[in-house]
Amino acid sequence: MDSIFQHFRKEEQQFIEQVSGWLNEVEDRYTPKLTDFLDPRERFIVQSVLGSSEIGMESLGLFPDAERQRVLLYPSYYEPTAEDFNITVFELKYPVKFVTLRHPDILGSLMSVGLGRSKFGDIRIEGERIQFAVADEVGLYLLTNFVSAAKVKVQLIEVEDTADMLTVTEDWFEESHTVSSMRLDTVLSSVYNISRQKASALIHGGKVKVNWTVQEQPSFELHESDMISSRGFGRVKVLMIEGRTKKDKIRLQIGRLEQRK
């Protein structure tokens, strides 16, 4: 376990221990283990802890190219099917003429009914249409209790045909940057072409996430493969640290997301 810990941040150790517990459960009971929805960083950790184990791993978010997916860990004899992932997609019906609902409105309203974020997958919005994925075990609860969002009444309709599920196409563009350090505020300043003071203000204001978790420390050290999202500035990924210049600056390859629906 110590050899795994050294490759990840201290704050990720608790999740690594949880993953180890899942693997032990599969090995001891010789039956599959289904997780809640995990983000890409969490799934990467699961894969890393799995290593060369004989336990299999599959993931599914039901939406095409889903960001948040449930993971199924299973013994070698087992053959997973889509039904094993227990995911339901709902479409939201609401008075579209009187209100425009955004992603934060939907997520905030879902959380307000008393369920954790891990019970929800992707939230997809295309024009006036809104869909989101949930774990089957909370579907009936949501049908009963999720009746409003942004102060308007809503109704949930199950989307049964995968062909009716909303798709999102992502285009990533690579950029080169030179920075003095891998501090979060320094990299944000360069990538978004803003001052370090403004970058720090974004971070202290809780508007910056690293690997899908709010990060409020400007001095936070970034690594390769880290995903950064800043409210109002979009999403970027640290693709590669290429080395240093003659003036001891760090050369970075950054991926910038442009999303089209």
TAPE-V173795 format. One record per residue. N is the residue number from 1. PSI is psi in whole degrees, -180 to 180 (none if undefined). OMEGA is omega in whole degrees, -180 to 180 (999 if undefined). D_CENTER is the distance of its C-alpha to the mean C-alpha in Angstrom with 1 decimal. Layout:
BEGIN
[[N PSI OMEGA D_CENTER] [N PSI OMEGA D_CENTER]]
END
This chain:
BEGIN
[[1 -38 180 24.7] [2 -35 -179 25.8] [3 -29 176 25.4] [4 -44 -177 21.6] [5 -38 -173 21.3] [6 -16 -179 22.9] [7 -4 -176 20.1] [8 167 -178 17.4] [9 157 -178 17.4] [10 -39 -177 19.4] [11 -11 179 16.6] [12 -4 -175 14.8] [13 -37 180 18.1] [14 -41 178 17.8] [15 -38 178 14.7] [16 -41 178 16.8] [17 -38 178 19.7] [18 -44 178 17.9] [19 -43 179 17.0] [20 -38 177 20.6] [21 -38 177 21.8] [22 -44 -179 20.1] [23 -41 178 21.8] [24 -37 179 25.0] [25 -43 179 24.8] [26 -43 -178 24.6] [27 -42 -176 27.5] [28 -41 -176 29.6] [29 -15 -179 29.3] [30 39 178 29.0] [31 158 -179 26.7] [32 156 176 23.1] [33 122 179 20.3] [34 129 179 17.4] [35 173 167 14.3] [36 -173 178 12.2] [37 132 179 8.8] [38 145 175 6.7] [39 170 -176 3.4] [40 -36 179 5.5] [41 -43 179 7.2] [42 -39 178 8.2] [43 -35 176 9.5] [44 -40 179 11.3] [45 -43 178 12.9] [46 -47 180 14.0] [47 -39 -179 15.5] [48 -42 179 17.2] [49 -35 179 18.7] [50 -42 177 19.8] [51 -128 -178 21.8] [52 17 179 24.9] [53 154 177 25.0] [54 -6 177 26.4] [55 134 180 23.7] [56 162 180 21.7] [57 127 173 18.0] [58 152 179 16.5] [59 153 -178 13.3] [60 139 176 13.0] [61 2 179 11.1] [62 -48 173 14.5] [63 149 172 13.6] [64 131 179 14.6] [65 42 -179 11.9] [66 138 177 9.2] [67 -48 179 5.6] [68 127 -175 5.2] [69 150 171 8.5] [70 147 -179 11.3] [71 135 175 13.2] [72 120 174 17.0] [73 133 -171 19.1] [74 153 178 22.7] [75 166 -173 26.2] [76 -27 -177 27.8] [77 -18 -168 30.0] [78 143 176 27.2] [79 105 -175 26.2] [80 151 172 22.9] [81 167 -180 22.9] [82 -32 -179 20.4] [83 -22 -179 22.0] [84 -19 -172 21.0] [85 -11 172 17.4] [86 61 -179 18.7] [87 137 175 16.4] [88 139 174 18.0] [89 128 177 17.2] [90 147 168 19.0] [91 141 -176 20.4] [92 125 174 21.4] [93 128 -176 25.0] [94 166 -178 26.2] [95 88 -173 29.0] [96 -23 -179 27.7] [97 -19 -171 31.0] [98 -11 -176 30.6] [99 149 172 27.0] [100 117 -179 23.9] [101 137 -180 20.7] [102 170 -180 17.5] [103 -49 -180 13.8] [104 -33 178 14.5] [105 -45 -177 17.6] [106 -49 -178 15.9] [107 -44 179 13.2] [108 -41 180 16.0] [109 -38 177 18.4] [110 -43 -180 16.3] [111 -30 -175 15.9] [112 -14 179 19.6] [113 3 171 20.8] [114 16 179 20.0] [115 148 -180 17.0] [116 160 -179 14.0] [117 -28 -176 10.4] [118 -12 179 10.0] [119 -6 -178 12.5] [120 140 175 10.7] [121 -140 -179 8.6] [122 149 169 8.3] [123 119 -177 11.0] [124 133 179 13.2] [125 128 177 16.2] [126 103 -175 19.1] [127 -121 -180 22.2] [128 -7 -179 23.2] [129 137 180 21.3] [130 129 176 18.2] [131 153 174 16.5] [132 153 180 13.8] [133 143 178 13.1] [134 159 173 14.1] [135 137 -178 15.5] [136 -37 -173 19.2] [137 -13 178 20.5] [138 3 -177 19.6] [139 -49 -179 20.6] [140 -39 178 24.2] [141 -42 180 23.4] [142 -41 178 21.4] [143 -33 -178 24.3] [144 -37 -169 26.6] [145 -21 -180 24.9] [146 90 -173 22.5] [147 -3 179 25.4] [148 153 176 24.6] [149 133 -179 22.2] [150 41 174 23.3] [151 16 175 26.7] [152 151 180 27.3] [153 141 180 27.8] [154 161 177 25.3] [155 142 -180 25.6] [156 132 176 23.3] [157 126 -179 24.3] [158 136 175 22.8] [159 109 -174 22.0] [160 -28 -178 23.7] [161 121 -179 24.0] [162 -24 179 21.0] [163 -20 180 23.0] [164 -1 -178 22.6] [165 140 -176 18.8] [166 141 178 17.5] [167 151 176 16.4] [168 127 178 14.7] [169 129 -179 16.0] [170 133 175 14.5] [171 124 179 17.1] [172 136 179 16.6] [173 134 -178 19.7] [174 142 179 20.8] [175 154 175 22.6] [176 137 178 24.7] [177 151 174 24.9] [178 124 -176 27.3] [179 158 -179 26.4] [180 -23 179 28.5] [181 174 179 25.8] [182 17 174 22.1] [183 145 -178 21.9] [184 -46 -177 18.9] [185 -34 180 21.5] [186 -45 -179 23.5] [187 -43 178 20.8] [188 -42 -180 19.6] [189 -43 -179 23.3] [190 -47 -174 23.9] [191 -42 -177 20.9] [192 0 179 21.3] [193 50 177 25.1] [194 167 179 25.5] [195 158 177 27.4] [196 -31 179 26.2] [197 -42 179 27.3] [198 -38 177 25.1] [199 -43 179 22.1] [200 -38 179 23.0] [201 -40 177 23.4] [202 -43 -177 19.9] [203 -50 179 18.6] [204 -27 -180 21.1] [205 4 178 20.3] [206 23 -177 16.7] [207 7 -178 15.5] [208 132 176 13.7] [209 140 171 10.3] [210 122 -177 10.1] [211 46 173 7.2] [212 14 177 5.3] [213 133 179 8.7] [214 132 180 11.8] [215 117 -174 14.4] [216 14 179 17.9] [217 111 179 20.0] [218 -28 -177 21.3] [219 1 -179 22.6] [220 130 -175 19.3] [221 123 -180 19.8] [222 152 178 17.3] [223 169 173 17.3] [224 144 179 16.9] [225 -1 177 13.5] [226 137 176 11.9] [227 131 -178 9.5] [228 132 175 10.9] [229 135 -179 10.7] [230 128 -177 13.8] [231 122 179 14.9] [232 -9 -177 17.6] [233 -9 177 17.2] [234 -165 -172 14.2] [235 137 177 11.8] [236 160 179 13.4] [237 138 175 13.0] [238 103 -176 15.8] [239 -45 -175 17.2] [240 139 170 20.4] [241 110 -169 22.8] [242 -8 -178 26.1] [243 -161 -176 28.5] [244 152 177 30.8] [245 177 178 33.4] [246 -25 178 37.1] [247 16 176 36.3] [248 28 172 33.7] [249 157 -178 30.7] [250 130 178 27.5] [251 127 -177 26.7] [252 146 165 23.0] [253 123 -177 21.5] [254 139 171 18.6] [255 131 180 16.6] [256 133 -177 16.3] [257 129 167 14.4] [258 123 -173 16.7] [259 133 175 15.5] [260 139 -175 18.2] [261 none 999 18.4]]
END
